[in-house]
Amino acid sequence: MKDLYGDRLCFHGGISVQKTLPLGTAADVRKEEEDRIRVLGHNGGYILAPSHTIQAGTPPENIVAFLQASR
């Protein structure tokens, strides 16, 4: 999608609220962020964010890792 439409669209989200944020480690969260920024953020047009609302039960350390890595 990025290759086809990235010059005309802005992508938003992409950080998993079903797998990575609630079930992964802080390192998993940072890795997923790096991957999304590398792919979706290439040449701009990406807003780094969770794919949807962060669910109850998500470990606080994963939320902190997300916020720190996004800086």
PDB file of N, CA, C, O and CB in Angstrom:
ATOM      1  N   MET A   1       0.823  -1.186   0.000  1.00  0.00           N
ATOM      2  CA  MET A   1       0.000   0.000   0.000  1.00  0.00           C
ATOM      3  C   MET A   1       0.872   1.258   0.000  1.00  0.00           C
ATOM      4  O   MET A   1       0.587   2.223  -0.709  1.00  0.00           O
ATOM      5  CB  MET A   1      -0.939  -0.006   1.206  1.00  0.00           C
ATOM      6  N   LYS A   2       1.931   1.234   0.800  1.00  0.00           N
ATOM      7  CA  LYS A   2       2.813   2.401   0.859  1.00  0.00           C
ATOM      8  C   LYS A   2       3.433   2.655  -0.509  1.00  0.00           C
ATOM      9  O   LYS A   2       3.498   3.798  -0.962  1.00  0.00           O
ATOM     10  CB  LYS A   2       3.917   2.202   1.923  1.00  0.00           C
ATOM     11  N   ASP A   3       3.890   1.589  -1.169  1.00  0.00           N
ATOM     12  CA  ASP A   3       4.502   1.753  -2.491  1.00  0.00           C
ATOM     13  C   ASP A   3       3.507   2.287  -3.517  1.00  0.00           C
ATOM     14  O   ASP A   3       3.865   3.104  -4.365  1.00  0.00           O
ATOM     15  CB  ASP A   3       5.076   0.424  -2.972  1.00  0.00           C
ATOM     16  N   LEU A   4       2.260   1.828  -3.441  1.00  0.00           N
ATOM     17  CA  LEU A   4       1.261   2.236  -4.427  1.00  0.00           C
ATOM     18  C   LEU A   4       0.654   3.615  -4.151  1.00  0.00           C
ATOM     19  O   LEU A   4       0.438   4.400  -5.074  1.00  0.00           O
ATOM     20  CB  LEU A   4       0.164   1.214  -4.477  1.00  0.00           C
ATOM     21  N   TYR A   5       0.385   3.900  -2.884  1.00  0.00           N
ATOM     22  CA  TYR A   5      -0.396   5.094  -2.557  1.00  0.00           C
ATOM     23  C   TYR A   5       0.296   6.059  -1.598  1.00  0.00           C
ATOM     24  O   TYR A   5      -0.282   7.083  -1.232  1.00  0.00           O
ATOM     25  CB  TYR A   5      -1.697   4.682  -1.970  1.00  0.00           C
ATOM     26  N   GLY A   6       1.510   5.752  -1.191  1.00  0.00           N
ATOM     27  CA  GLY A   6       2.194   6.544  -0.177  1.00  0.00           C
ATOM     28  C   GLY A   6       2.412   7.994  -0.526  1.00  0.00           C
ATOM     29  O   GLY A   6       2.581   8.829   0.363  1.00  0.00           O
ATOM     30  N   ASP A   7       2.412   8.308  -1.803  1.00  0.00           N
ATOM     31  CA  ASP A   7       2.588   9.712  -2.191  1.00  0.00           C
ATOM     32  C   ASP A   7       1.272  10.490  -2.153  1.00  0.00           C
ATOM     33  O   ASP A   7       1.259  11.710  -2.314  1.00  0.00           O
ATOM     34  CB  ASP A   7       3.192   9.795  -3.589  1.00  0.00           C
ATOM     35  N   ARG A   8       0.147   9.761  -1.934  1.00  0.00           N
ATOM     36  CA  ARG A   8      -1.168  10.417  -1.920  1.00  0.00           C
ATOM     37  C   ARG A   8      -1.942  10.194  -0.628  1.00  0.00           C
ATOM     38  O   ARG A   8      -2.974  10.827  -0.407  1.00  0.00           O
ATOM     39  CB  ARG A   8      -1.992   9.928  -3.077  1.00  0.00           C
ATOM     40  N   LEU A   9      -1.454   9.300   0.226  1.00  0.00           N
ATOM     41  CA  LEU A   9      -2.150   8.978   1.468  1.00  0.00           C
ATOM     42  C   LEU A   9      -1.235   9.164   2.662  1.00  0.00           C
ATOM     43  O   LEU A   9      -0.011   9.116   2.540  1.00  0.00           O
ATOM     44  CB  LEU A   9      -2.681   7.547   1.432  1.00  0.00           C
ATOM     45  N   CYS A  10      -1.837   9.376   3.807  1.00  0.00           N
ATOM     46  CA  CYS A  10      -1.116   9.378   5.069  1.00  0.00           C
ATOM     47  C   CYS A  10      -1.587   8.153   5.848  1.00  0.00           C
ATOM     48  O   CYS A  10      -2.788   7.945   6.026  1.00  0.00           O
ATOM     49  CB  CYS A  10      -1.354  10.717   5.878  1.00  0.00           C
ATOM     50  N   PHE A  11      -0.649   7.358   6.303  1.00  0.00           N
ATOM     51  CA  PHE A  11      -0.993   6.165   7.078  1.00  0.00           C
ATOM     52  C   PHE A  11      -0.958   6.504   8.562  1.00  0.00           C
ATOM     53  O   PHE A  11      -0.118   7.282   9.013  1.00  0.00           O
ATOM     54  CB  PHE A  11      -0.023   4.990   6.761  1.00  0.00           C
ATOM     55  N   HIS A  12      -1.889   5.904   9.321  1.00  0.00           N
ATOM     56  CA  HIS A  12      -2.044   6.183  10.747  1.00  0.00           C
ATOM     57  C   HIS A  12      -2.186   4.871  11.488  1.00  0.00           C
ATOM     58  O   HIS A  12      -2.932   3.990  11.059  1.00  0.00           O
ATOM     59  CB  HIS A  12      -3.266   7.102  11.015  1.00  0.00           C
ATOM     60  N   GLY A  13      -1.477   4.732  12.598  1.00  0.00           N
ATOM     61  CA  GLY A  13      -1.606   3.531  13.427  1.00  0.00           C
ATOM     62  C   GLY A  13      -0.570   2.491  13.087  1.00  0.00           C
ATOM     63  O   GLY A  13       0.559   2.815  12.719  1.00  0.00           O
ATOM     64  N   GLY A  14      -0.963   1.235  13.212  1.00  0.00           N
ATOM     65  CA  GLY A  14      -0.081   0.145  12.833  1.00  0.00           C
ATOM     66  C   GLY A  14       0.585  -0.577  13.985  1.00  0.00           C
ATOM     67  O   GLY A  14       1.157  -1.648  13.786  1.00  0.00           O
ATOM     68  N   ILE A  15       0.526  -0.018  15.189  1.00  0.00           N
ATOM     69  CA  ILE A  15       1.102  -0.712  16.345  1.00  0.00           C
ATOM     70  C   ILE A  15      -0.002  -1.586  16.941  1.00  0.00           C
ATOM     71  O   ILE A  15      -1.042  -1.082  17.365  1.00  0.00           O
ATOM     72  CB  ILE A  15       1.680   0.309  17.419  1.00  0.00           C
ATOM     73  N   SER A  16       0.231  -2.880  16.968  1.00  0.00           N
ATOM     74  CA  SER A  16      -0.807  -3.851  17.323  1.00  0.00           C
ATOM     75  C   SER A  16      -1.292  -3.715  18.768  1.00  0.00           C
ATOM     76  O   SER A  16      -0.502  -3.730  19.712  1.00  0.00           O
ATOM     77  CB  SER A  16      -0.288  -5.249  17.100  1.00  0.00           C
ATOM     78  N   VAL A  17      -2.615  -3.582  18.913  1.00  0.00           N
ATOM     79  CA  VAL A  17      -3.227  -3.562  20.251  1.00  0.00           C
ATOM     80  C   VAL A  17      -3.799  -4.929  20.606  1.00  0.00           C
ATOM     81  O   VAL A  17      -4.366  -5.104  21.685  1.00  0.00           O
ATOM     82  CB  VAL A  17      -4.336  -2.491  20.325  1.00  0.00           C
ATOM     83  N   GLN A  18      -3.656  -5.895  19.710  1.00  0.00           N
ATOM     84  CA  GLN A  18      -4.123  -7.253  19.978  1.00  0.00           C
ATOM     85  C   GLN A  18      -2.979  -8.187  20.341  1.00  0.00           C
ATOM     86  O   GLN A  18      -3.169  -9.159  21.072  1.00  0.00           O
ATOM     87  CB  GLN A  18      -4.866  -7.798  18.774  1.00  0.00           C
ATOM     88  N   LYS A  19      -1.788  -7.889  19.828  1.00  0.00           N
ATOM     89  CA  LYS A  19      -0.659  -8.781  20.075  1.00  0.00           C
ATOM     90  C   LYS A  19       0.494  -8.066  20.784  1.00  0.00           C
ATOM     91  O   LYS A  19       0.822  -8.388  21.926  1.00  0.00           O
ATOM     92  CB  LYS A  19      -0.170  -9.374  18.763  1.00  0.00           C
ATOM     93  N   THR A  20       1.101  -7.106  20.109  1.00  0.00           N
ATOM     94  CA  THR A  20       2.347  -6.528  20.607  1.00  0.00           C
ATOM     95  C   THR A  20       2.171  -5.745  21.907  1.00  0.00           C
ATOM     96  O   THR A  20       2.850  -6.035  22.892  1.00  0.00           O
ATOM     97  CB  THR A  20       2.937  -5.627  19.559  1.00  0.00           C
ATOM     98  N   LEU A  21       1.278  -4.765  21.927  1.00  0.00           N
ATOM     99  CA  LEU A  21       1.137  -3.959  23.146  1.00  0.00           C
ATOM    100  C   LEU A  21       0.668  -4.783  24.348  1.00  0.00           C
ATOM    101  O   LEU A  21       1.273  -4.663  25.413  1.00  0.00           O
ATOM    102  CB  LEU A  21       0.161  -2.823  22.900  1.00  0.00           C
ATOM    103  N   PRO A  22      -0.377  -5.613  24.239  1.00  0.00           N
ATOM    104  CA  PRO A  22      -0.822  -6.325  25.431  1.00  0.00           C
ATOM    105  C   PRO A  22      -0.009  -7.574  25.778  1.00  0.00           C
ATOM    106  O   PRO A  22       0.075  -7.945  26.948  1.00  0.00           O
ATOM    107  CB  PRO A  22      -2.238  -6.709  25.260  1.00  0.00           C
ATOM    108  N   LEU A  23       0.587  -8.224  24.785  1.00  0.00           N
ATOM    109  CA  LEU A  23       1.220  -9.532  25.030  1.00  0.00           C
ATOM    110  C   LEU A  23       2.725  -9.557  24.825  1.00  0.00           C
ATOM    111  O   LEU A  23       3.400 -10.472  25.296  1.00  0.00           O
ATOM    112  CB  LEU A  23       0.606 -10.552  24.141  1.00  0.00           C
ATOM    113  N   GLY A  24       3.258  -8.558  24.125  1.00  0.00           N
ATOM    114  CA  GLY A  24       4.695  -8.533  23.850  1.00  0.00           C
ATOM    115  C   GLY A  24       5.481  -7.932  25.002  1.00  0.00           C
ATOM    116  O   GLY A  24       4.928  -7.534  26.028  1.00  0.00           O
ATOM    117  N   THR A  25       6.780  -7.880  24.797  1.00  0.00           N
ATOM    118  CA  THR A  25       7.665  -7.241  25.763  1.00  0.00           C
ATOM    119  C   THR A  25       7.895  -5.796  25.332  1.00  0.00           C
ATOM    120  O   THR A  25       7.508  -5.397  24.234  1.00  0.00           O
ATOM    121  CB  THR A  25       9.019  -8.011  25.885  1.00  0.00           C
ATOM    122  N   ALA A  26       8.520  -5.026  26.200  1.00  0.00           N
ATOM    123  CA  ALA A  26       8.861  -3.649  25.849  1.00  0.00           C
ATOM    124  C   ALA A  26       9.772  -3.640  24.617  1.00  0.00           C
ATOM    125  O   ALA A  26       9.656  -2.758  23.767  1.00  0.00           O
ATOM    126  CB  ALA A  26       9.549  -2.929  27.044  1.00  0.00           C
ATOM    127  N   ALA A  27      10.670  -4.611  24.520  1.00  0.00           N
ATOM    128  CA  ALA A  27      11.551  -4.714  23.350  1.00  0.00           C
ATOM    129  C   ALA A  27      10.744  -5.006  22.087  1.00  0.00           C
ATOM    130  O   ALA A  27      11.064  -4.487  21.018  1.00  0.00           O
ATOM    131  CB  ALA A  27      12.611  -5.815  23.567  1.00  0.00           C
ATOM    132  N   ASP A  28       9.705  -5.827  22.199  1.00  0.00           N
ATOM    133  CA  ASP A  28       8.834  -6.116  21.051  1.00  0.00           C
ATOM    134  C   ASP A  28       8.134  -4.841  20.572  1.00  0.00           C
ATOM    135  O   ASP A  28       7.997  -4.608  19.371  1.00  0.00           O
ATOM    136  CB  ASP A  28       7.784  -7.196  21.424  1.00  0.00           C
ATOM    137  N   VAL A  29       7.699  -4.027  21.523  1.00  0.00           N
ATOM    138  CA  VAL A  29       7.018  -2.776  21.187  1.00  0.00           C
ATOM    139  C   VAL A  29       7.972  -1.857  20.433  1.00  0.00           C
ATOM    140  O   VAL A  29       7.616  -1.291  19.400  1.00  0.00           O
ATOM    141  CB  VAL A  29       6.485  -2.077  22.464  1.00  0.00           C
ATOM    142  N   ARG A  30       9.184  -1.713  20.957  1.00  0.00           N
ATOM    143  CA  ARG A  30      10.175  -0.858  20.291  1.00  0.00           C
ATOM    144  C   ARG A  30      10.501  -1.369  18.886  1.00  0.00           C
ATOM    145  O   ARG A  30      10.628  -0.578  17.951  1.00  0.00           O
ATOM    146  CB  ARG A  30      11.460  -0.782  21.130  1.00  0.00           C
ATOM    147  N   LYS A  31      10.637  -2.685  18.738  1.00  0.00           N
ATOM    148  CA  LYS A  31      10.949  -3.281  17.431  1.00  0.00           C
ATOM    149  C   LYS A  31       9.816  -3.015  16.439  1.00  0.00           C
ATOM    150  O   LYS A  31      10.069  -2.643  15.293  1.00  0.00           O
ATOM    151  CB  LYS A  31      11.192  -4.806  17.569  1.00  0.00           C
ATOM    152  N   GLU A  32       8.572  -3.206  16.876  1.00  0.00           N
ATOM    153  CA  GLU A  32       7.440  -2.970  15.977  1.00  0.00           C
ATOM    154  C   GLU A  32       7.385  -1.495  15.560  1.00  0.00           C
ATOM    155  O   GLU A  32       7.113  -1.187  14.399  1.00  0.00           O
ATOM    156  CB  GLU A  32       6.112  -3.386  16.656  1.00  0.00           C
ATOM    157  N   GLU A  33       7.641  -0.597  16.496  1.00  0.00           N
ATOM    158  CA  GLU A  33       7.673   0.828  16.157  1.00  0.00           C
ATOM    159  C   GLU A  33       8.748   1.119  15.120  1.00  0.00           C
ATOM    160  O   GLU A  33       8.495   1.816  14.137  1.00  0.00           O
ATOM    161  CB  GLU A  33       7.914   1.673  17.413  1.00  0.00           C
ATOM    162  N   GLU A  34       9.932   0.592  15.334  1.00  0.00           N
ATOM    163  CA  GLU A  34      11.026   0.812  14.383  1.00  0.00           C
ATOM    164  C   GLU A  34      10.645   0.309  12.993  1.00  0.00           C
ATOM    165  O   GLU A  34      10.914   0.971  11.990  1.00  0.00           O
ATOM    166  CB  GLU A  34      12.310   0.112  14.867  1.00  0.00           C
ATOM    167  N   ASP A  35      10.016  -0.873  12.940  1.00  0.00           N
ATOM    168  CA  ASP A  35       9.597  -1.443  11.652  1.00  0.00           C
ATOM    169  C   ASP A  35       8.560  -0.562  10.965  1.00  0.00           C
ATOM    170  O   ASP A  35       8.657  -0.315   9.763  1.00  0.00           O
ATOM    171  CB  ASP A  35       9.031  -2.851  11.852  1.00  0.00           C
ATOM    172  N   ARG A  36       7.568  -0.088  11.718  1.00  0.00           N
ATOM    173  CA  ARG A  36       6.514   0.737  11.122  1.00  0.00           C
ATOM    174  C   ARG A  36       7.077   2.072  10.628  1.00  0.00           C
ATOM    175  O   ARG A  36       6.702   2.550   9.557  1.00  0.00           O
ATOM    176  CB  ARG A  36       5.385   0.982  12.140  1.00  0.00           C
ATOM    177  N   ILE A  37       7.972   2.666  11.407  1.00  0.00           N
ATOM    178  CA  ILE A  37       8.572   3.932  10.999  1.00  0.00           C
ATOM    179  C   ILE A  37       9.411   3.721   9.740  1.00  0.00           C
ATOM    180  O   ILE A  37       9.371   4.540   8.821  1.00  0.00           O
ATOM    181  CB  ILE A  37       9.439   4.523  12.140  1.00  0.00           C
ATOM    182  N   ARG A  38      10.167   2.629   9.698  1.00  0.00           N
ATOM    183  CA  ARG A  38      11.013   2.347   8.536  1.00  0.00           C
ATOM    184  C   ARG A  38      10.175   2.152   7.282  1.00  0.00           C
ATOM    185  O   ARG A  38      10.510   2.692   6.228  1.00  0.00           O
ATOM    186  CB  ARG A  38      11.872   1.105   8.788  1.00  0.00           C
ATOM    187  N   VAL A  39       9.091   1.391   7.379  1.00  0.00           N
ATOM    188  CA  VAL A  39       8.279   1.071   6.203  1.00  0.00           C
ATOM    189  C   VAL A  39       7.260   2.171   5.906  1.00  0.00           C
ATOM    190  O   VAL A  39       7.266   2.745   4.817  1.00  0.00           O
ATOM    191  CB  VAL A  39       7.561  -0.263   6.406  1.00  0.00           C
ATOM    192  N   LEU A  40       6.395   2.460   6.857  1.00  0.00           N
ATOM    193  CA  LEU A  40       5.314   3.421   6.605  1.00  0.00           C
ATOM    194  C   LEU A  40       5.789   4.866   6.654  1.00  0.00           C
ATOM    195  O   LEU A  40       5.188   5.738   6.026  1.00  0.00           O
ATOM    196  CB  LEU A  40       4.203   3.225   7.613  1.00  0.00           C
ATOM    197  N   GLY A  41       6.856   5.125   7.389  1.00  0.00           N
ATOM    198  CA  GLY A  41       7.350   6.481   7.495  1.00  0.00           C
ATOM    199  C   GLY A  41       8.336   6.876   6.411  1.00  0.00           C
ATOM    200  O   GLY A  41       8.766   8.027   6.344  1.00  0.00           O
ATOM    201  N   HIS A  42       8.692   5.922   5.563  1.00  0.00           N
ATOM    202  CA  HIS A  42       9.645   6.213   4.484  1.00  0.00           C
ATOM    203  C   HIS A  42       9.113   7.343   3.605  1.00  0.00           C
ATOM    204  O   HIS A  42       8.020   7.239   3.047  1.00  0.00           O
ATOM    205  CB  HIS A  42       9.913   4.945   3.629  1.00  0.00           C
ATOM    206  N   ASN A  43       9.869   8.398   3.488  1.00  0.00           N
ATOM    207  CA  ASN A  43       9.481   9.596   2.718  1.00  0.00           C
ATOM    208  C   ASN A  43       8.250  10.307   3.288  1.00  0.00           C
ATOM    209  O   ASN A  43       7.544  10.997   2.552  1.00  0.00           O
ATOM    210  CB  ASN A  43       9.209   9.211   1.275  1.00  0.00           C
ATOM    211  N   GLY A  44       7.987  10.150   4.572  1.00  0.00           N
ATOM    212  CA  GLY A  44       6.882  10.853   5.228  1.00  0.00           C
ATOM    213  C   GLY A  44       5.537  10.180   5.028  1.00  0.00           C
ATOM    214  O   GLY A  44       5.446   9.108   4.428  1.00  0.00           O
ATOM    215  N   GLY A  45       4.502  10.817   5.533  1.00  0.00           N
ATOM    216  CA  GLY A  45       3.153  10.302   5.351  1.00  0.00           C
ATOM    217  C   GLY A  45       2.751   9.225   6.338  1.00  0.00           C
ATOM    218  O   GLY A  45       1.959   8.345   6.000  1.00  0.00           O
ATOM    219  N   TYR A  46       3.286   9.277   7.571  1.00  0.00           N
ATOM    220  CA  TYR A  46       2.912   8.281   8.577  1.00  0.00           C
ATOM    221  C   TYR A  46       2.753   8.953   9.930  1.00  0.00           C
ATOM    222  O   TYR A  46       3.604   9.734  10.355  1.00  0.00           O
ATOM    223  CB  TYR A  46       3.963   7.149   8.655  1.00  0.00           C
ATOM    224  N   ILE A  47       1.642   8.635  10.606  1.00  0.00           N
ATOM    225  CA  ILE A  47       1.395   9.082  11.971  1.00  0.00           C
ATOM    226  C   ILE A  47       1.534   7.861  12.871  1.00  0.00           C
ATOM    227  O   ILE A  47       0.704   6.953  12.820  1.00  0.00           O
ATOM    228  CB  ILE A  47      -0.027   9.757  12.122  1.00  0.00           C
ATOM    229  N   LEU A  48       2.573   7.835  13.689  1.00  0.00           N
ATOM    230  CA  LEU A  48       2.842   6.720  14.587  1.00  0.00           C
ATOM    231  C   LEU A  48       1.778   6.686  15.677  1.00  0.00           C
ATOM    232  O   LEU A  48       1.585   7.670  16.392  1.00  0.00           O
ATOM    233  CB  LEU A  48       4.260   6.833  15.204  1.00  0.00           C
ATOM    234  N   ALA A  49       1.087   5.552  15.805  1.00  0.00           N
ATOM    235  CA  ALA A  49       0.029   5.418  16.802  1.00  0.00           C
ATOM    236  C   ALA A  49      -0.354   3.949  16.916  1.00  0.00           C
ATOM    237  O   ALA A  49      -0.048   3.156  16.026  1.00  0.00           O
ATOM    238  CB  ALA A  49      -1.208   6.288  16.431  1.00  0.00           C
ATOM    239  N   PRO A  50      -1.025   3.581  18.012  1.00  0.00           N
ATOM    240  CA  PRO A  50      -1.593   2.242  18.078  1.00  0.00           C
ATOM    241  C   PRO A  50      -2.648   2.072  16.989  1.00  0.00           C
ATOM    242  O   PRO A  50      -3.194   3.053  16.484  1.00  0.00           O
ATOM    243  CB  PRO A  50      -2.202   1.974  19.472  1.00  0.00           C
ATOM    244  N   SER A  51      -2.928   0.828  16.635  1.00  0.00           N
ATOM    245  CA  SER A  51      -3.912   0.573  15.579  1.00  0.00           C
ATOM    246  C   SER A  51      -5.331   0.914  16.009  1.00  0.00           C
ATOM    247  O   SER A  51      -6.206   1.102  15.164  1.00  0.00           O
ATOM    248  CB  SER A  51      -3.850  -0.876  15.153  1.00  0.00           C
ATOM    249  N   HIS A  52      -5.564   0.994  17.305  1.00  0.00           N
ATOM    250  CA  HIS A  52      -6.884   1.301  17.847  1.00  0.00           C
ATOM    251  C   HIS A  52      -6.666   1.695  19.299  1.00  0.00           C
ATOM    252  O   HIS A  52      -5.533   1.976  19.691  1.00  0.00           O
ATOM    253  CB  HIS A  52      -7.888   0.076  17.712  1.00  0.00           C
ATOM    254  N   THR A  53      -7.702   1.722  20.091  1.00  0.00           N
ATOM    255  CA  THR A  53      -7.599   2.060  21.505  1.00  0.00           C
ATOM    256  C   THR A  53      -6.775   1.018  22.251  1.00  0.00           C
ATOM    257  O   THR A  53      -6.958  -0.184  22.059  1.00  0.00           O
ATOM    258  CB  THR A  53      -8.992   2.181  22.130  1.00  0.00           C
ATOM    259  N   ILE A  54      -5.873   1.484  23.096  1.00  0.00           N
ATOM    260  CA  ILE A  54      -5.091   0.553  23.924  1.00  0.00           C
ATOM    261  C   ILE A  54      -6.051  -0.097  24.913  1.00  0.00           C
ATOM    262  O   ILE A  54      -6.793   0.584  25.620  1.00  0.00           O
ATOM    263  CB  ILE A  54      -3.905   1.289  24.676  1.00  0.00           C
ATOM    264  N   GLN A  55      -6.022  -1.411  24.950  1.00  0.00           N
ATOM    265  CA  GLN A  55      -6.977  -2.173  25.748  1.00  0.00           C
ATOM    266  C   GLN A  55      -6.574  -2.265  27.216  1.00  0.00           C
ATOM    267  O   GLN A  55      -5.396  -2.187  27.565  1.00  0.00           O
ATOM    268  CB  GLN A  55      -7.128  -3.559  25.177  1.00  0.00           C
ATOM    269  N   ALA A  56      -7.590  -2.435  28.067  1.00  0.00           N
ATOM    270  CA  ALA A  56      -7.356  -2.678  29.489  1.00  0.00           C
ATOM    271  C   ALA A  56      -6.499  -3.932  29.622  1.00  0.00           C
ATOM    272  O   ALA A  56      -6.653  -4.881  28.853  1.00  0.00           O
ATOM    273  CB  ALA A  56      -8.705  -2.831  30.275  1.00  0.00           C
ATOM    274  N   GLY A  57      -5.616  -3.929  30.579  1.00  0.00           N
ATOM    275  CA  GLY A  57      -4.752  -5.080  30.801  1.00  0.00           C
ATOM    276  C   GLY A  57      -3.425  -4.986  30.070  1.00  0.00           C
ATOM    277  O   GLY A  57      -2.556  -5.840  30.250  1.00  0.00           O
ATOM    278  N   THR A  58      -3.258  -3.954  29.245  1.00  0.00           N
ATOM    279  CA  THR A  58      -1.972  -3.767  28.577  1.00  0.00           C
ATOM    280  C   THR A  58      -0.949  -3.376  29.642  1.00  0.00           C
ATOM    281  O   THR A  58      -1.189  -2.448  30.414  1.00  0.00           O
ATOM    282  CB  THR A  58      -2.062  -2.677  27.440  1.00  0.00           C
ATOM    283  N   PRO A  59       0.186  -4.071  29.694  1.00  0.00           N
ATOM    284  CA  PRO A  59       1.180  -3.751  30.724  1.00  0.00           C
ATOM    285  C   PRO A  59       1.641  -2.298  30.616  1.00  0.00           C
ATOM    286  O   PRO A  59       1.983  -1.832  29.529  1.00  0.00           O
ATOM    287  CB  PRO A  59       2.389  -4.694  30.613  1.00  0.00           C
ATOM    288  N   PRO A  60       1.648  -1.591  31.733  1.00  0.00           N
ATOM    289  CA  PRO A  60       2.075  -0.192  31.723  1.00  0.00           C
ATOM    290  C   PRO A  60       3.472  -0.004  31.127  1.00  0.00           C
ATOM    291  O   PRO A  60       3.735   1.004  30.472  1.00  0.00           O
ATOM    292  CB  PRO A  60       2.048   0.361  33.133  1.00  0.00           C
ATOM    293  N   GLU A  61       4.365  -0.970  31.352  1.00  0.00           N
ATOM    294  CA  GLU A  61       5.724  -0.832  30.824  1.00  0.00           C
ATOM    295  C   GLU A  61       5.739  -0.845  29.284  1.00  0.00           C
ATOM    296  O   GLU A  61       6.634  -0.267  28.668  1.00  0.00           O
ATOM    297  CB  GLU A  61       6.615  -1.961  31.368  1.00  0.00           C
ATOM    298  N   ASN A  62       4.751  -1.501  28.671  1.00  0.00           N
ATOM    299  CA  ASN A  62       4.665  -1.490  27.208  1.00  0.00           C
ATOM    300  C   ASN A  62       4.154  -0.149  26.695  1.00  0.00           C
ATOM    301  O   ASN A  62       4.573   0.318  25.636  1.00  0.00           O
ATOM    302  CB  ASN A  62       3.754  -2.618  26.718  1.00  0.00           C
ATOM    303  N   ILE A  63       3.260   0.459  27.441  1.00  0.00           N
ATOM    304  CA  ILE A  63       2.771   1.792  27.067  1.00  0.00           C
ATOM    305  C   ILE A  63       3.911   2.803  27.202  1.00  0.00           C
ATOM    306  O   ILE A  63       4.099   3.654  26.332  1.00  0.00           O
ATOM    307  CB  ILE A  63       1.552   2.213  27.954  1.00  0.00           C
ATOM    308  N   VAL A  64       4.660   2.707  28.280  1.00  0.00           N
ATOM    309  CA  VAL A  64       5.816   3.591  28.478  1.00  0.00           C
ATOM    310  C   VAL A  64       6.835   3.373  27.369  1.00  0.00           C
ATOM    311  O   VAL A  64       7.374   4.339  26.830  1.00  0.00           O
ATOM    312  CB  VAL A  64       6.468   3.345  29.863  1.00  0.00           C
ATOM    313  N   ALA A  65       7.111   2.103  27.014  1.00  0.00           N
ATOM    314  CA  ALA A  65       8.055   1.808  25.925  1.00  0.00           C
ATOM    315  C   ALA A  65       7.581   2.428  24.618  1.00  0.00           C
ATOM    316  O   ALA A  65       8.385   2.968  23.859  1.00  0.00           O
ATOM    317  CB  ALA A  65       8.229   0.286  25.753  1.00  0.00           C
ATOM    318  N   PHE A  66       6.278   2.352  24.353  1.00  0.00           N
ATOM    319  CA  PHE A  66       5.727   2.957  23.143  1.00  0.00           C
ATOM    320  C   PHE A  66       5.979   4.465  23.141  1.00  0.00           C
ATOM    321  O   PHE A  66       6.457   5.018  22.151  1.00  0.00           O
ATOM    322  CB  PHE A  66       4.217   2.664  23.030  1.00  0.00           C
ATOM    323  N   LEU A  67       5.657   5.117  24.245  1.00  0.00           N
ATOM    324  CA  LEU A  67       5.806   6.570  24.331  1.00  0.00           C
ATOM    325  C   LEU A  67       7.267   6.986  24.236  1.00  0.00           C
ATOM    326  O   LEU A  67       7.586   7.968  23.566  1.00  0.00           O
ATOM    327  CB  LEU A  67       5.201   7.089  25.631  1.00  0.00           C
ATOM    328  N   GLN A  68       8.150   6.260  24.892  1.00  0.00           N
ATOM    329  CA  GLN A  68       9.571   6.601  24.846  1.00  0.00           C
ATOM    330  C   GLN A  68      10.153   6.395  23.455  1.00  0.00           C
ATOM    331  O   GLN A  68      10.912   7.232  22.967  1.00  0.00           O
ATOM    332  CB  GLN A  68      10.346   5.771  25.859  1.00  0.00           C
ATOM    333  N   ALA A  69       9.802   5.289  22.819  1.00  0.00           N
ATOM    334  CA  ALA A  69      10.336   4.994  21.492  1.00  0.00           C
ATOM    335  C   ALA A  69       9.808   5.966  20.441  1.00  0.00           C
ATOM    336  O   ALA A  69      10.463   6.209  19.428  1.00  0.00           O
ATOM    337  CB  ALA A  69       9.994   3.566  21.095  1.00  0.00           C
ATOM    338  N   SER A  70       8.623   6.517  20.687  1.00  0.00           N
ATOM    339  CA  SER A  70       8.033   7.427  19.703  1.00  0.00           C
ATOM    340  C   SER A  70       8.724   8.791  19.694  1.00  0.00           C
ATOM    341  O   SER A  70       8.555   9.569  18.755  1.00  0.00           O
ATOM    342  CB  SER A  70       6.548   7.606  19.984  1.00  0.00           C
ATOM    343  N   ARG A  71       9.486   9.073  20.721  1.00  0.00           N
ATOM    344  CA  ARG A  71      10.194  10.352  20.780  1.00  0.00           C
ATOM    345  C   ARG A  71      11.369  10.291  19.886  1.00  0.00           C
ATOM    346  O   ARG A  71      12.114  11.265  19.779  1.00  0.00           O
ATOM    347  CB  ARG A  71      10.624  10.703  22.198  1.00  0.00           C
TER     348      ARG A  71
END
